[in-house]
Amino acid sequence: MKKMMMLTGGLLMMSSTVNAEIPALMKTEAGQDVASVAQWEQTRRPEIFKLFEEHVYGRNPAGRPDSLRFEALGEDKVMLDGKALRKRVRIHYEGPGGKAQFDVSAFIPKGRENVPGFVLICNRPPEENIDPDRNVKSPFWPVEEIVGRGYAAIAFFNQDVAPDRLTDFSGGVHAVFQDHKARTPSSWGTLAAWAWGASRVMDWIETEPLLDAKRMAVIGHSRGGKTALWCGAVDTRFALSISNESGCGGAKLNRMDLPKSEHIAQIVKNFSFWFCDNFRKYVDNEDALPVDQHQLLALMAPRLVYVASAEGDPWAGPEGEFESCKLSSPAWALYGKKGLVGDTFPALETPLHEGSVGYHIRPGKHDLTLYDWSRFMDFADKHGWQK
């Protein structure tokens, strides 16, 4: 094992917890050091993005369909003791394989315009976690607190876009845009489908005059956190991407030797459909993967990204999530911005918010809590989202 040292070109050799050389962030495939925004945006970022498409998440053939249509589900309703206006929207789309739709709920602070907000990719039962009638209130989507801080709370259920189970991709959004018999090893997996759904929510946000599409975050927990990061890489309209305990396939560095955390072999065994088929090549072979997750975070630059961990969630590999934040930071330096401010793994409940890359770790287990939401809103506040 090798001690930590920084080499020119962005190659990092890390401490005893790292298995091999980390793929270089600031060196092009032609071997050139990246020293300017133009080199990053025109050469290196596209290279990294294509590698993630090809080897991890898969290529999405859909994009924004011309058939996209937004249907209001009933009249807008004043709720939360007059503090919020609730809107419910059905997003319709169609393609070669037929028609489909999914629903979105939004709570917007009453009496305000150009409101910033958070789009939650909900991966838990919607009746218990994103109840639009607020008969059931869950910390997973604390609408009352979000609205109270001056933000819009927006959510959709990921399985309304694509099922969260092993299938032949003959259902959901996959079936609408690609014949499952025509799939290739780099065809999109389910994480990419859910990310596509979040982008369609952004399409609706851009039509809603009460919302500010330039101050919107996409947020997810666990598999939803993996999705939020890929969505932020694909859709640069999101100003902030938030990964809550996303672990392997999300924010966690694959090449960190964290025995208690999930690795590619385990995630492919249980959830291969989340990824493209090419990802299977890296089972027990992480060092051959041409990218690592610090590069995924770097695709957000110069926008904002936030990674959150929990002390009682070693499966997500908090140390590996933090290390990705550190290693992604040179991308922000190109823009004269700070990435993660803080080189040392922080104490519990000591958020790092000074740079464009935010991080915290809290006590407790694998969950999305009010503490997490409060820190995400603090971070947005810190970066001027409340005008």
Residue pairs with C-beta under 8 A, 6 or more apart in sequence:
1 15
1 16
1 17
1 18
2 13
2 14
2 15
2 16
2 18
3 13
3 15
3 16
4 12
4 13
4 14
4 15
5 12
5 13
6 12
7 13
8 33
9 24
9 26
9 27
9 33
10 24
10 25
10 26
10 27
10 33
10 34
10 330
11 21
11 22
11 24
11 27
12 21
12 22
12 327
13 21
13 22
14 22
14 256
14 323
16 257
17 256
17 257
17 258
17 319
18 253
18 255
18 256
18 257
19 255
19 256
19 257
19 286
19 287
20 255
20 287
22 253
22 255
22 292
22 294
22 327
23 289
23 290
23 291
23 292
23 295
25 34
25 44
25 48
25 294
25 295
25 298
25 327
25 328
25 330
25 331
26 33
26 34
26 35
26 44
26 330
26 331
27 33
27 34
27 44
28 34
28 39
28 43
28 44
28 47
29 47
32 39
32 43
34 40
34 43
34 44
34 334
35 334
36 334
37 334
37 335
40 301
40 331
40 334
45 298
45 299
48 291
48 295
48 296
48 298
48 299
49 233
49 299
51 290
51 291
51 295
52 230
52 233
52 291
52 295
52 296
52 299
53 59
53 186
53 276
54 186
54 276
54 278
55 186
55 276
55 278
55 279
55 281
55 282
55 289
55 290
55 291
56 249
56 275
56 276
56 278
56 279
56 289
56 291
57 188
57 189
57 191
57 192
57 195
57 230
57 275
57 276
58 186
58 187
58 188
58 189
58 192
58 275
58 276
58 278
59 186
59 187
59 188
59 276
60 188
60 192
60 193
60 195
60 196
60 234
61 177
61 178
61 187
61 188
62 95
62 173
62 176
62 177
62 178
62 196
64 199
64 200
64 203
65 93
65 94
65 95
65 177
67 92
67 93
67 94
67 95
67 99
68 91
68 92
68 93
68 200
68 203
69 91
69 92
69 93
70 89
70 90
70 91
70 92
70 204
70 207
71 89
71 90
71 91
71 92
72 87
72 88
72 89
73 88
73 89
73 90
73 103
74 88
76 85
76 86
76 87
77 85
77 86
78 84
78 85
78 86
78 110
79 85
79 86
79 107
79 134
80 107
80 134
80 143
80 144
80 147
82 110
83 109
83 110
83 147
83 148
84 107
84 108
84 109
84 110
84 143
84 147
85 107
85 108
85 109
85 110
85 210
86 105
86 106
86 107
86 108
86 132
87 105
87 106
87 108
87 208
88 103
88 104
88 105
88 106
88 132
89 103
89 104
89 106
89 204
90 101
90 102
90 103
90 104
91 101
91 102
91 103
91 104
91 200
91 201
91 203
91 204
92 99
92 100
92 101
93 99
93 100
93 101
93 173
93 176
93 200
94 100
94 176
95 176
95 177
96 176
96 177
96 179
97 175
97 176
97 177
97 178
97 179
98 175
98 176
99 176
100 172
100 173
100 176
102 156
102 157
102 160
102 161
102 197
103 156
103 157
103 160
104 154
104 155
104 156
104 201
104 204
105 130
105 132
105 154
105 155
105 156
106 117
106 152
106 153
106 154
106 155
106 208
106 211
107 143
107 146
107 147
107 152
107 153
107 154
108 115
108 117
108 147
108 152
108 210
108 211
109 115
109 147
109 150
109 151
109 152
112 150
112 210
113 209
113 210
114 210
114 211
114 212
114 387
115 150
115 151
115 152
115 210
115 211
115 212
116 150
116 151
116 152
116 211
116 212
116 215
116 216
116 217
116 380
116 385
116 386
117 146
117 151
117 152
117 153
117 154
117 205
117 211
117 212
117 215
117 216
117 217
118 146
118 151
118 152
118 153
118 154
118 216
118 217
118 218
118 219
118 242
118 376
119 154
119 155
119 156
119 198
119 201
119 202
119 205
119 216
119 217
119 218
119 219
119 238
120 130
120 141
120 153
120 154
120 155
120 156
120 219
120 220
120 224
121 156
121 158
121 194
121 195
121 197
121 198
121 218
121 219
121 220
121 224
121 227
121 228
121 231
122 129
122 130
122 140
122 141
122 155
122 156
122 157
122 158
122 224
123 158
123 159
123 164
123 220
123 221
123 222
123 223
123 224
123 227
124 140
124 221
126 157
127 136
128 136
128 138
129 136
129 138
129 140
129 141
130 138
130 140
130 141
130 155
130 156
130 157
131 137
131 138
134 143
134 144
137 143
137 144
139 367
139 368
139 369
139 370
139 373
140 221
140 367
140 368
141 153
141 155
142 153
142 370
142 373
143 153
145 370
145 373
145 374
146 152
146 153
146 373
146 377
147 153
149 377
149 381
149 386
150 386
151 377
151 380
151 385
152 210
152 211
154 201
154 205
156 197
156 198
156 201
158 164
158 194
158 197
158 223
158 224
158 227
160 197
161 172
161 173
161 193
161 194
161 196
161 197
162 171
162 172
162 173
162 174
162 190
162 193
162 194
162 197
163 171
163 172
163 190
164 190
164 223
165 273
166 272
166 273
167 273
168 180
169 175
169 178
169 180
169 183
169 187
169 273
170 180
172 193
173 193
173 196
173 197
174 180
174 188
174 190
174 193
178 187
178 188
183 277
184 277
185 276
185 277
185 278
186 276
186 277
186 278
187 276
187 277
188 196
188 276
189 273
189 274
189 275
189 276
189 279
190 273
190 274
191 223
191 226
191 227
191 230
191 249
191 274
191 275
192 230
192 234
192 276
194 224
194 227
194 231
195 227
195 228
195 230
195 231
195 234
195 235
198 218
198 227
198 228
198 231
198 235
198 238
199 231
199 234
199 235
199 237
202 213
202 216
202 218
202 235
202 237
202 238
205 211
205 213
205 216
206 213
206 237
213 237
214 237
214 239
215 239
215 380
215 385
216 237
216 238
216 239
216 240
217 238
217 239
217 240
217 241
217 242
217 304
217 376
217 380
218 228
218 231
218 232
218 235
218 238
218 240
218 241
218 242
219 225
219 228
219 241
219 242
219 244
219 376
220 226
220 227
220 228
220 242
220 243
220 244
220 246
221 244
221 245
221 246
221 367
221 368
222 244
222 245
222 246
222 247
222 316
222 366
223 246
223 271
223 274
224 244
224 246
225 242
225 243
225 244
225 245
225 246
225 247
225 250
225 251
226 243
226 246
226 247
226 249
226 250
226 274
228 241
228 242
228 243
228 246
229 241
229 243
229 246
229 250
229 251
229 296
229 297
229 300
229 305
230 296
231 238
231 241
232 238
232 240
232 241
232 299
232 300
232 303
232 305
233 241
233 296
233 299
233 300
236 303
238 303
239 303
239 304
240 303
240 304
240 305
240 306
240 379
240 380
240 383
241 300
241 303
241 304
241 305
241 306
242 305
242 306
242 307
242 308
242 376
243 250
243 251
243 305
243 306
243 307
243 308
243 321
244 308
244 368
244 372
245 308
245 309
245 310
245 313
245 316
245 321
245 366
245 367
245 368
246 252
246 307
246 316
246 321
247 261
247 262
247 313
247 315
247 316
247 317
247 321
248 254
248 261
248 262
248 263
248 264
248 266
248 267
248 316
248 317
249 264
249 267
249 274
249 275
249 293
250 293
250 316
250 321
251 293
251 296
251 297
251 307
251 320
251 321
251 324
251 325
252 258
252 261
252 262
252 293
252 316
252 317
252 320
252 321
252 324
253 292
253 293
253 294
253 317
253 320
253 321
253 323
253 324
253 327
254 263
254 264
254 282
254 286
254 289
254 292
254 293
254 320
255 286
255 287
255 292
256 317
256 319
256 320
256 323
258 314
258 317
258 319
258 320
260 314
260 315
260 317
261 314
261 315
261 316
261 317
261 320
262 315
262 316
262 317
263 286
264 279
264 282
264 283
264 284
264 285
264 286
264 289
265 283
265 284
267 274
268 275
268 279
268 280
268 283
269 283
272 279
272 280
281 288
282 288
282 289
292 324
293 320
293 324
294 323
294 324
294 325
294 326
294 327
294 328
295 328
296 324
297 305
297 307
297 324
297 325
297 328
297 357
298 328
298 330
298 331
299 331
301 328
301 331
301 332
301 334
301 335
301 337
301 339
301 356
302 331
302 332
302 334
302 335
302 337
302 356
303 356
304 356
304 357
304 358
304 379
304 380
304 383
305 325
305 328
305 356
305 357
305 358
306 357
306 358
306 359
306 376
306 379
307 321
307 322
307 324
307 325
307 357
307 358
307 359
308 359
308 360
308 361
308 362
308 372
308 375
308 376
309 316
309 318
309 321
309 322
309 359
309 360
309 361
309 362
310 316
310 318
310 361
310 362
310 363
310 364
310 365
310 366
310 367
311 318
311 348
311 361
311 362
311 363
311 364
312 363
312 364
312 365
312 366
313 365
313 366
315 366
316 366
318 361
319 345
321 359
322 345
322 346
322 359
322 361
325 339
325 340
325 357
325 359
326 339
326 340
326 343
328 339
328 340
328 357
329 338
329 339
329 340
329 355
329 357
330 339
331 339
332 338
332 339
332 355
332 356
332 357
333 339
337 355
337 356
338 354
338 355
338 356
339 355
339 356
339 357
340 352
340 355
340 357
340 358
340 359
341 352
341 354
341 355
342 352
342 354
342 359
345 361
346 352
346 359
346 360
346 361
348 361
348 362
348 363
349 360
349 361
349 362
349 363
349 371
350 360
351 358
351 359
351 360
351 375
351 378
351 379
352 358
352 359
352 360
353 375
353 378
353 379
353 382
354 382
356 383
358 375
358 376
358 379
360 372
360 375
362 369
362 371
362 372
364 371
380 386
